[in-house]
């Protein structure tokens, strides 16, 4: 792997893992609300959020989950990877100022279709806040480019 190319599918093995960490800031939450259009008061209004079961503001679930995308794009399989699907279970909230550690672990490999299934987890400290599974298409040392129809099959 280098800065321009991630791991080719031929270089992956079951159990291979990587982590990417990010502290969720106030700016991240405000910018995500603006970009996504999700202006739920639970995320942006402390006075309202204090009246909820969470007792204060929490980060958007998909902002937290985006740390998984960073782990996939930057670590494993890395640059050149195409996201095909992501299943998520949101288990606990993330608050502004907390650091999210996203881990991806190679669960299965389909060499013929260049698809990799990854177990995905986000933690804050020892607490699992998101768990799920992703399917991605990665590069190949054969350097064969997929036809557009292959991306959807």
Buried (B, 14 or more C-beta within 10 A) or exposed (E): BEEEBBBBBBBBEEEBBBBBBBEBEEEBBBEBBEEEEBEEEBBBEEEEBEEEEEEBBBBBBBBBBBBBBBBBBBBBBBBBBBEBEBEBEBEEBBBBEBEBBBBBBBBEBEEEEBBBBBBBBBBBEEEBBBBBBBBBBBBBEEEEEEEEEEEEE
